[in-house]
Amino acid sequence: MKSRLAALLLVVAVCSGIALAQHATEPFVFGSSTPRDTWTGTVKSLDHDKGIVTMEYEHKGKTESFVGTIKPPLDIFDKDGNRAKPPIHIQAGDRLTVHYVKEGSKYSTQEGGNQHEEVASTNLIKQIKFLAPAKE
C-alpha cells in the first residue's frame, strides 16, 4: 500500500513539473542581480517601440502566455550560452528563456550613482537567453 502511494505521488510530481516547465524560480545566487523568475516559450509578437515581448508555451494542447517589457541594462546570451552584444534581433518564432522581475515585486535601480528600490509595474525582462529551435 505504501509503495502504491509513493508511486502515485511520484507520478503526480513528475506530471506537475512537466506542466509548469515554462515558468520557474531559480536558486538564489549571492551577489547576483539576475532575477530568479524565468519563463521559457516562443515569441508570438514584439512591439519594438515599447519593448514589449509576448511569449507562449504550448504543451499537450494547452497554451499559456507571458507578456514582459525589456528593461535595460539587459544581459543577452546566444544559443550556445555565450554573452551576446546588442543590438539583438528578436523575431516571432524565436525560442527564449527570460529572467524577469515579476509585476508588483521590488527591484533595485541605480541612477546617478544612487541606488533605490522601485516596484515593477509590469513583468520586467532583465536577461534573455536564445534557445535552439524546438524539435518537431
Secondary structure as UniProt FT lines:
FT   HELIX           2..19
FT   TURN            20..22
FT   STRAND          23..25
FT   TURN            30..31
FT   STRAND          37..47
FT   TURN            48..51
FT   STRAND          52..59
FT   TURN            60..61
FT   STRAND          62..77
FT   TURN            79..80
FT   TURN            92..93
FT   STRAND          95..101
FT   TURN            103..104
FT   STRAND          106..111
FT   TURN            112..113
FT   STRAND          114..119
FT   STRAND          124..131
//
